[in-house]
Amino acid sequence: MPPESQRTPAGEILTHLTMELFRVSSLILNAGDRLAAHLGLTGTRWQILGAIVRTGPPQSVAGIARNLGTNRQNVQRIVNDLHRLECITFKANPRHRRAQLVVLTAKGKQAYEAAMALQAPWVNQVTQGLDLKDLKAFQRVLLSLRERLESGGETSDDPESGTPWR
């Protein structure tokens, strides 16, 4: 086992993969911006609408943020934008007086469905020629990494240790 200051071969690969994931994530959000701009959506608005659609029963902003693995403040900003666009509304939360539930409106559902209709040919083109077995393996690895990270798989709580992807 290498000293703590050195990465294992798997750690080195994951470090480089993380940087690629950041780039791919940005490229996907930028593509979402282009695809759905005429619908009044950005890639991040579309992402939040998708999270609302997929969560089933209405969630609070904090619940949506937890499901996305991001912070509440970022989700709140986008939810506020979607509320101004009349894509979502709020309803009382029986479990918490101040944390209202986020509910998709008919306009929001229509915008999301229109965006998804645009996404289908785009994603088919992007994945054309990629091996299905490779994509499934990539999906399994990502899910495994997410599960490890969500269960506290990080090994250092030291804020001085720096950013984990450097």
C-alpha positions in Angstrom: 0.0 0.0 0.0 1.4 3.4 -1.0 2.0 6.1 1.6 -1.0 8.3 2.4 0.4 11.1 0.2 0.4 8.9 -2.9 -2.5 7.6 -4.8 -3.1 4.0 -5.6 -3.5 3.2 -9.3 -7.3 3.1 -8.8 -7.1 6.4 -6.9 -5.1 8.0 -9.7 -7.6 6.8 -12.3 -10.5 8.1 -10.3 -8.8 11.5 -9.9 -8.5 11.9 -13.6 -12.0 10.5 -14.2 -13.4 13.0 -11.7 -12.0 15.9 -13.8 -13.5 14.4 -16.9 -16.8 14.0 -15.1 -16.8 17.7 -14.2 -16.1 18.6 -17.9 -18.8 16.2 -19.2 -21.3 17.5 -16.6 -20.6 21.1 -17.8 -20.9 20.0 -21.5 -24.3 18.3 -20.8 -25.7 21.3 -18.9 -24.5 23.6 -21.8 -26.2 21.2 -24.3 -29.3 21.5 -22.2 -29.1 25.3 -22.3 -29.0 25.1 -26.1 -31.7 22.4 -26.5 -34.3 24.0 -24.2 -33.6 27.7 -24.4 -36.7 28.4 -26.5 -38.7 26.7 -23.8 -37.5 29.2 -21.2 -35.3 26.5 -19.6 -31.6 26.3 -18.9 -29.9 23.0 -18.3 -30.1 23.5 -14.5 -33.8 24.4 -14.6 -34.4 21.3 -16.7 -32.4 19.3 -14.2 -34.5 20.5 -11.3 -37.8 19.9 -13.2 -36.5 16.4 -13.8 -35.8 15.9 -10.2 -39.3 17.1 -9.3 -40.9 14.7 -11.8 -38.8 11.7 -10.7 -39.2 12.1 -6.9 -42.9 11.1 -6.9 -44.6 12.8 -3.9 -43.8 16.5 -3.6 -40.5 17.3 -1.8 -39.2 20.4 -0.1 -36.3 22.2 -1.6 -34.0 20.5 0.9 -35.4 17.1 -0.2 -34.8 17.9 -3.8 -31.2 19.0 -3.0 -30.6 15.8 -1.1 -31.8 13.7 -4.0 -29.5 15.5 -6.4 -26.5 15.5 -4.0 -26.2 19.2 -4.1 -26.8 22.1 -1.6 -30.1 23.6 -0.8 -29.1 27.1 -1.7 -28.4 26.2 -5.3 -31.7 24.4 -5.7 -33.6 27.2 -4.0 -32.3 29.7 -6.5 -33.4 27.6 -9.4 -36.8 26.8 -7.8 -37.3 30.5 -7.4 -36.6 31.0 -11.1 -39.1 28.1 -12.0 -41.7 29.7 -9.7 -41.3 33.0 -11.5 -41.8 31.2 -14.8 -44.9 29.5 -13.3 -43.4 26.0 -13.9 -43.8 25.1 -10.2 -45.9 26.2 -7.3 -45.6 25.7 -3.5 -48.0 23.9 -1.2 -48.0 23.6 2.6 -45.8 20.9 4.1 -47.6 19.1 6.9 -44.2 18.0 8.3 -42.7 21.4 8.4 -44.2 24.9 8.7 -41.5 26.8 6.8 -40.3 24.2 4.3 -43.0 24.3 1.6 -43.4 21.5 -0.9 -42.4 22.1 -4.5 -45.2 21.1 -6.9 -45.0 20.9 -10.7 -47.6 23.0 -12.6 -49.2 22.1 -15.9 -46.9 24.6 -17.6 -43.9 23.0 -15.9 -44.9 19.5 -16.9 -45.4 20.7 -20.5 -42.0 22.4 -20.6 -40.3 19.3 -19.1 -42.0 17.0 -21.6 -41.1 19.3 -24.5 -37.4 19.3 -23.3 -37.4 15.6 -23.0 -38.7 15.2 -26.5 -35.7 17.3 -27.7 -33.3 15.3 -25.6 -34.2 11.9 -27.1 -32.6 12.5 -30.6 -29.7 14.4 -29.0 -28.8 11.6 -26.6 -29.3 9.0 -29.3 -26.8 10.9 -31.5 -24.3 11.3 -28.6 -24.4 7.6 -27.7 -24.3 6.4 -31.3 -21.4 3.9 -31.8 -20.8 3.5 -28.0 -20.8 -0.1 -26.8 -23.9 -0.8 -24.7 -21.8 -3.1 -22.4 -19.3 -0.3 -21.8 -22.2 2.1 -20.9 -23.7 -0.4 -18.5 -20.3 -0.9 -16.9 -19.8 2.8 -16.6 -23.2 3.1 -15.0 -22.4 0.4 -12.5 -19.2 2.0 -11.5 -20.8 5.5 -11.1 -23.6 4.0 -9.0 -21.1 2.2 -6.8 -19.0 5.4 -6.3 -22.1 7.4 -5.5 -23.2 4.8 -2.9 -19.7 4.8 -1.3 -19.7 8.6 -1.1 -23.3 8.8 0.2 -22.5 6.3 2.9 -19.6 8.4 4.1 -16.9 6.7 2.0 -14.7 9.7 2.2 -11.7 8.9 4.4 -10.6 12.4 5.5 -12.6 15.0 7.4 -9.6 17.3 7.6 -10.5 20.6 5.9 -6.8 21.2 5.5 -6.4 18.2 3.3 -7.5 20.3 0.3 -9.8 19.6 -2.6 -10.3 15.8 -3.1 -9.8 15.9 -6.9 -6.4 17.7 -7.1 
